[in-house]
Structure formats: C-alpha cells, structure tokens
Amino acid sequence: MDLAHAIERHAAFTPNKLAIRCDEHDIDYAELAERSRIACRRLMALGVNAGDVVAYLGFNHPELLVLLLACARQRAILLPLNWRLAAPEHARVLADAKPRAVVVGTEFLGHADILRGTVTSPAWLSLGAAPKSWRQWSQVGETGSVGAPAEVASDAPVLLCYTSGSTGAPKGVVLTQGALFWNAANSTHMHDLTSADRVLTTLPMFHVGGLNIQTVPALHAGASVILHAKFDPGAALEAIERHRITLAVFVPAQLTAMMEHPLWQTADLTSLRVLTTGSTIVPERFVRQVHERGVTLIQVYGSTETCPIASYVRRENADRKAGSAGLPALYCALRVVDREGRDAPAGEDGEIIVRGPNVMRGYWNAPHLTSEAIRDGWYRSGDVGHFDDEGYLHVVARKHDVIISGGENIYPAEIETVLSDCPDIVEACVVGQPDERWGETAVAAVVPKPGARISEAQVMALFEGRIAHYKRPRAVFFVETLPRNALGKVQRDDVKTLLASAAAA
C-alpha cells in the first residue's frame, strides 16, 4: 500500500482524532485523508503523472504533508525546497529536478517571481492569496477519481531531498515509499511511539530530520502533530507545556537557544517522555546538561541518504550511553570498516557504512554518484566512528569536510567557489571552527592578490545574493599562504590550527 493507506485507515478507526494542529487550526484524520484525495485530484488536473516531481517552497505547513500523501497516491515525487537558499541555488535545484508543478507559500512569492523568470515549470501555484499573476493551489480544478490506496512497489520513489556534495554541487537524494515506511518502523521502536503521543515539530520539513524522524512516523502511528511554521525557543517551550507534548526533535543549536530562554527553568516539561537530537556530534557534556533539567535526551544518527534513522539510543540507556549515537536501528545494519573494507574491532575508528530498506534508492540523475555511494548494497557514509565493546556507535567525524552549523550542512567547496571568482583573491580555504551556540561556524582563510587592498567587509559582500546567509563565513582571516602537503594539497587541519591561533590572538 502507498503512504496514504495508513491515513485512510486511521480516518476509519478514529476519524475525529487530531492529526495536525498548526496556527490554532486543527485537522483530524478524516479531514487529512480527504485533503490528500483532493490534492491528488488537483495533481491529476495539472498533468502530474507517476515519476513527475512536485516542488514545495514555504515554511512548515500542513499542505506539505498533504502533498506528500497526494504524491504517494499518484506515484509522484515531492521535492521540499530549502527556503533558506538564495535564488541562484534554488534555480540550480529546480533545473536539475524539472518539477511539473511548484507550490509556493505566500511569504516566498517575491522570491519565486525571480525564479519564474529563469526556471521553466508548467505550473507555479500560490498556497494562499496572491497577486493576479499567480494561480492559487486551492483554485486548481479537480479531475479523475481517487479510490482506496492501491498496491505500490516499495521501491516507488516519493521524496526528493537535495543535499550539497563534497564538491558543493547539489545532489538529489531519492527516497522510496518503502524507505519512509521502514524509517517510520525504526522511529516507532526508537521512541516507543504510539497513537497516544503528541509530537512537536519545529525543525524545517525540507530536512529529513524535520519530516521523517518523528513527523511522518507520528502520522503513521495515528498520533497528533503540533506543527510550527518556524522554530522559536519561547514558542517551543510554551507549546510543550500547553499541549502536553510527549516527543520532540531539536538539533543542539535549538536546544541551546531553549536552555538560554527564561522559560527553560519555569515551564512545565513533565509531559515529555523524551527529546531527540542529532545532525552533528553531540558531546556527553551537552546531553547531561539537558538531563539536569529532568528531561531525557537521546541521540539519533543518520543522513539524508538513510531517511535518516540509522542508529539511536533508547530512553532506558540515555544516561548510561550519553554521547553515543546508539545501536543500529531495528531495521538497519551498520558496520565500521577500515580502508580495506574489513570490520574494525571495537574502539578502532573507521568509515561508517549502512544497509537497510531505509537507505536511498540513489541520487537523482547521477548514476555515477550512486555507484560511488552504494557498493555491494552498503551506503558509504564517509563519516568516521567506532563501536564500543557493547556495540554502541560513537561518531568522531562527519562526512568529508562538511561543517555542521546549527544542524545545517555547510560545504566549504561551495563557499570557496564564490571566493575564487574574486580577482583580488589568489586562493581561499574554508574550515569549521568550534562554536558554543552553533556547534561549528565557517571561517575563511584568504590569500589576497599581491598589491590588492581588500577588506573583510568586501569579502563578505561577495556572497550577497549568491548563497544563503547561514553558509557564509563568520570571520575572514587574511594569510600569505595556505599550508600544503608534498603533493600541493591544502591541509585543512593545518588551516584550522592556523585560524584558531589567529582567532585567539
């Protein structure tokens, strides 16, 4: 059955049960099922067929989830766009995905108007009231009939999420209906998730973390989702208290903001069974800091390519295994291998590789990248870690040179490309530096052209309109040369040490 099957069955068993609450508007399971049928008929009217892509650009909104269910029914593929990207970045993604339709939240209509002039798509649709030049999603005529969810092959693609590669170029990760189902099964075991749970979603659902760690699994289980358009620490704490939230996912940067908020010490958090965190290496000290408030924090490990749940710590071991990324998920296998592909002994670092029905089908329009990433059925994460003597995973370094700042991936190559376009810059290297609030921030080492006079402000101005604000370096250091090895390759670890000394000075 497709993903909409569970929603249809919950609509039959508990039609009046709250499915989603967003901006004080409640959607029960009967309405959610009906809205997914209506959305499916609209997609049919727009000529969306099996294998076609439907993009969504906007903040968290119930219609994103409705579109996911509608795409599942129609065998189409949902592409949730990262609203934090700049227009040129969106244009590259859309040019690669070639969506049949793009649904845009009203906050992004001006941004989308820029894209409409450069990206060809048969249908650009506004989610709400819009200028006359826009067609509204709610006014799309419906055609065809939608019966009960049909049999769908588990390898039918349903979700397309773009993530930058080590070269900085965007890669589209194709996730199947089966991957989302088995990921939901892993989440159910991870959280002891039931229909009685009340889940708070504040992470953006263009990330698999916001969409798939708890939100889709909660709907699969018949639970209730309290959905926030964007994260606000005070609003999140108030929601936990007001709605008696039992489960929520926050990246460390969000938790830091919440712990710094006055409500952290006074809000009633007793309804929480567990909070989940991940997306970066989470130190034991941070976990225990949350535990001191009487709130249990567990860690999940994975990536966009694994949907994302690959390993986790369960509640009963949250304190004993603080700082660990947990055991392999219930329906997932993990190995740590050395350079020859042999299993590394406990305590010895190696590459983390993953296999399971939750792993991606491959990269969109990139078979060569797929064959590099998936070998003999195992996804090569590029992350480094080790198992302890109990089989718990400990992640020591994330993929390649990626900088993870506030839960967002920043790839140095993308920033370095912008810097290299400046005639006053000979070369540049971008690395991550530790940051108490964000985990890491990007900083740039820049070698100016001899005789050139260029300031930090001028360097920062190079990024305007080209890449998202969160990707931009927080500091620029001017250096005479970059450290290299005998083969001429820039040594990023040496750059980090150099810039750390410069920052301290």
N, C-alpha and C positions, 0 to 999 in steps of 0.2 A: 504494500500500500504506500501511497505517497505521504508526505509530511502532514497533509491536511486531514488524513484519516483519523488521527488521534483527536484533533479538534472536533471533528464531526461526532465522534463517539462521546467525548465529554459534553458536547451540546445535547446529546440524547440522554446521558446519565444525569447531568447536573446543569440544565440549561440556564438557570439563574445564578450560577456561581460566578463570582468576579474573576475575569480573566486578566484584564489590564485596566489600570487606573492611571490616567495622565491628565494633568492640569484640571483636576477635580471632575473629569469626565470618566464615567465607568462604562466598561464594555464587558458584558457577560459572555459566557461561552456560546450561547445561542447567537448573539449578535456577531461575535468574532467569526463563527462559521459562515453566517450569511454574508458578512462583508467580504470574506475570502471568495465566495461564489460570485458576488457582484464584480469584484476586481478581476476575477478570471474571465468573466464575460466581456469586460472592458478591454482586457488584453487581446481577446479574440477579435473584437471590433477594430483594434488597432493593427491587426495583422500579425500579432506576435504568435509564433509557432514554436514547436519543440526545437530546442537548441538556440533560440534567439535570446539576446541579452536585454534586460530591462534595468536601467540605472536609477538610483535614488540619490539625490543630493539634498541633505537637510539635517537638522538636529534630530535627536531621538524622537520618534513619533509612532503611534500605533500603526499608521499606514505602512511603515516599513515592514512590520511583521505581517500585516495583511498581504503585502506584495510578495513576501517570501512564500506564504501559503498559496497564493494565486499562481506564482511561478511553478511551484511544486505540482499543482493540478495540471497546468498547461505544459509541463515538461520544459519550461523556460528557465532562464538563469538570472538570478538577482545580483546586481552589482551595486553594493552600497559604497558611495564615494566618500572619501575622507574630506569633510568640509573645511578642514584646516589648510588644505593645499592652495597654492596660488593658481591662477588661471592657466598659465603655461603647463603646469603639472597636470591639471585636470585634462587639458587638451591632449596631452600625450596618452593618458589612460584611455580616454574616450576614442581616440583614433585607433588604438590597439583593439579595444573591445567591440567597437562598432555596434552600440546598442540600438535596438529597434525603437525604444522609447526611453525618455528621460523624465522622471517625475521630480520636481524641484520644490522645496519648501519656500514659503514666501520671503523668508529672510535672505535667500540667495538668488532672487530673481535678477537683481542687477549684475551679480557675478555671472549668472548663467547667460545673460544677454551678450556678454563678451564672448562666451563660448559658442553661442548660437551662430556667431559670425564666422567662426573658424572650424567648427565641427559639424559634419553632416549627420543628422539623425532624422528619421521620418517623423518623429513626434516629440515635441517638447511640451511638457504639461506642468501647470502650476498646481500645487497641492491645495492652495486656498485662493482667496480673492486676488486678482491680478489685473494689470493693465490689459487693454483690449488686444494688444499684440500677442497675448498669451491665451492658450486654450486650457481650461480648468479640467483637472483629473475627474472631478465629480460630475462634469457635464459630458464626459465621453459616453456615447451611446453603448448599449449592451447588445450583444448578439450571441446566438447559439444557446445551448443549454448545458448546464453543469450538473451531472448526476453525482452518484456516490463516488468517492475517490477510487480510482482504478488501480490495477496492478501496475507497478512501475519497477523496472530493474533497479537494484540497489546502486548500480554504478551510473545512474542517470544524473548528470550534473545539475545542481540547483543554486549554487552560490559561487560567486567570483569575487575574490578579495585581492586587491593589489598591494604588494609589498615591495619595497625597493631591494634590489640585489646588491651584492658587494661592489658592483660597478656603478651603482647609483641609478641604473635603468629600472623602471617599474616592471615587476613580474606579476602576472595574474595567476593566483592560486585557485585551481578548480576543485571545489568540494562537492561531493555527491550527496544524494538523499541518504544513502546508506551511511556515509561518514557522519552526517548530522544525527542520524538515529543512534549509532553506536557511541558517539560522543555524549549524547543525552543519557545513554545507559551508564557510561563512565561517571557522569556528573551525579546521577542518581545514587550510585554507590559512594562516591566521594562525600556527598553531603547528607546521606540518608534522606534524600529528597522525597517528599510526599505531597499529595494534593492539599494537605493542611498548611503547607508553607506559604509565607508571604515574602516575596523576593523583591528587593530594591535594586533597580538598575539605573546607574548613573554614568557608567562608562559608555563612551560612544559606541553605537552598534555597528559602525563601519569597521570596527575591530572584531575579530572573532572572540576576543575576550569578553566584550560587552554583549555580544549576541549569543555566544554558544557556551560559555562556562555555566551560566545559570538561566538566562532568559528563555531561550528555546527549550532547554530541558524542563524548566518550570511549567511551560505551557503543555509540553508533552505529558507531564505528570498530573495536569489538572490543577496546578497551584495558581496563586494570584501574583501578578507582577505589578509593582508600583514603579512607573516609568517616569524619569526626569529627563527633560529635554537636554539639559546640560548639568554638569556637576557644580554644586555649590556646597561647601562644607557645612555651613549652618543649616541649609535646607535638608541636607542628607541626615544630619543628626536629629532634626525635628521630625523627619519622616519616620526614622527608626522608632522614635518614641510614640508618635501619633498613630502610626499604622501597625504598631507591634510587629515590626519586621523580624523575621527569623533568620534570613540568609541575605548576604550581600557580598559583592566583589568590589574591592578597591585596590588600585595599584598603590605602591608605597608613597608616592607623592601626594595622592589624595588623602591617605591615612595621616600623613604628616600635617597637612592642612587642617584636618579634623581635630587632631590632637592639640593643635595650636589655637583652636577656637574655644571661646569661653564655655560653650555648651558641652564640650567633651567631659568636663568634670561634673556637670549637673544633670545632663539628660538621662532619662531612664532607659538604659540599654539592656535591661534584664530579659527582654524578649528574644535577643539574639542568641541563636544556638551556636553560630559560628560565622566569622568573617573569613573571606578567602582573598589571598593576594598572590601576585606573581608578576610576570613580564620582565623581571630583572632579578639579579642575585639579591636575595633577601637575607641580611645577616641575622644571626641568632639574637643579637642585642635588640634589634628592631622588633622581632617577634615578642620578646619578653617585655618590652616597653608597652605593647598593646595588652599583653596578658595582665600587667599590673593594674589595668583598669577593670579587670574582671571579665574581659572579653576574649574569647578563644579565637586565635588567628591561625589559619592553616595556609600552606603554600601549594600552588599548582605549578607544574612545569609543562611547557609545550611551545608551539609556534603556530603561525597561520597554517602551515603545511600539515599540522596534526589536528587541526579543527577546534580548539587547540589542546585538549586534555590528553597528556601522555603519561604523567605521573602526578602523584599528590600524597599529602599527609592527611589522614583522617583525624577527626576530633579527639579520639581517645589517645592519640600519640602526639598531639600538638605541642605539649610542653616537653616531653621526653625527646622529641626529634625536632625541636626548634632550630630553624636554619636549614633543615633538609628539604629537598624537593620531593621527597616521598618515595613510595614504592611504585612500580609500573602500574598503570591503570588496569582496572578489572579486565577490559577487553583490549589490551595493548601489550606489546612486548618491547622491552628496552635492552640494549646492550651498550657496554662501553668497550671500545676496541682500540688496539694500538695501530700503528701505521701499516702493519701487515694484515690488519683485519682480524687479528686474534683477540679473544676476550681478555681484557685486562684484569689482573687479580684485584681483590678488594684493596682499596686505599691507593691504587695507582691510577693516575689520570689518563684519559683517552677521549676519543670522539664519541659522543652520544649518538646512537642510531636507533631508529624507531620503526616498528612494523605493526600494522593493525588495520582493521576496517575503517578506522577514523582518519587514516592518512590520505592526503590529497590524491586525486586522480592524476594530476600533473600540472604543468604550467601552461597557461593559455597561449596557443600559437607558438610554443617554444619546445618542440620535442627534444632538441639537443640539451636544453637546460634540464628537462625532466629526466633524461637518461643519466645526466651527471648527478642529479639529486637522489634518484631512486635506483639502487643497484641490488639485484637479486631480491627485490621486494622490500628492501630496507631503505628508509629515508635517512640520508646522511645529513644530520643537523648542522655539522660544523661546530657545534658547541662542545665545550670541554668539561669533563666532570669525572667522578668516580663513585663507585658503590662502597658503602661501609660494610662491616662484617655481618650486618643484618639485612643487606640487600637494599638499603635506602640510598637514593641518589643524592649526590651533592654536586651542584653545578659551580664550577670555578671560573668559567669564562664563557661569554655568549658569542654568537656567531661572528667569525672573522673579526672585522674591526668595528662592528656596529657599536654605536653609542646609544644607550637606552636612557632617555631623559624623561622623567615623569611618566613612564610607561610607553613613550613614543620612540620608535626606532629612527635613529639619525645615522645615515651612511656618509662617511667622510668624503667618498668619491664625488657625491653629488655637490657638496659644498666646494670642493677643490676645483671642480669643473667651472664654476662661476668665477672663482678667483683667477683661474688660468686665462680667462678671457680678458683680463685687465692688462693693458700694455705696460703698466708700471710695476707689474709683479712678475718676477722671474719664475718662481715656483712657490708652492704652499703645501702645508701638511696640516690636516685637521685631526685632532685626537680628543678623547674624552678625559675630563678631569673630575675627580670626586666632588660631589656637592651634597650637603646635608639635606636639602629640601628635595632636589630632583633626582638624587642618586648619582647622576652624571650630567655634565654640561659640555657642549662642544667648545673648544678653543682652537684658534688657528695660529700656526707659525708661518709667517710670511717673509719671503726673501724679496726685498724691493729691487727694482732695476737700478743699477749704478747711476747715481746722479738724480734719481727720481725723488720727488718730495710727495709722499702720500701719508695721510693720517689714518688713524683708526676709524674716525667717522667716515672718511671717504671709502674705506674698505667695507664698512657696514652698509653703505649706500648701494654697493654693487648688488646686494641681494634683493633690493626693493622690487617687488612685482615679479620676482623670478622663482623664489622658493618660500615656503611657509615660514612664519616668524619663529616657530619653535625649533626649526632646524638651524637657524642662524647662530654663528659663534657668539658666545657671551663675552669673549675677550679676544683681542688680536695682539700678538707679540711679533715684533719685527726682529729678524735674526739675519746674520750674514750668510750662513749656510745651513743646510739640513744634514743631520748625521746619516751616513750611508754605510752599507757593508762593502765587502770587496767587489761585489757584483754591481755596485752602484744603486742598490735598492735602498730607499729611505727606511730607516729603522724607527718604527713608530714608538716602540718602548723607550728608545733614547730621546725621542721628541717629547714624550710625556714627562720624562725626568727633567729635561731641559726647561720645559714650560712650568713645571711645578716649582723649580728653583727660581725662575723669573718671577712667578706669582708671589712666592714667599718674600723675595727681595723688594 
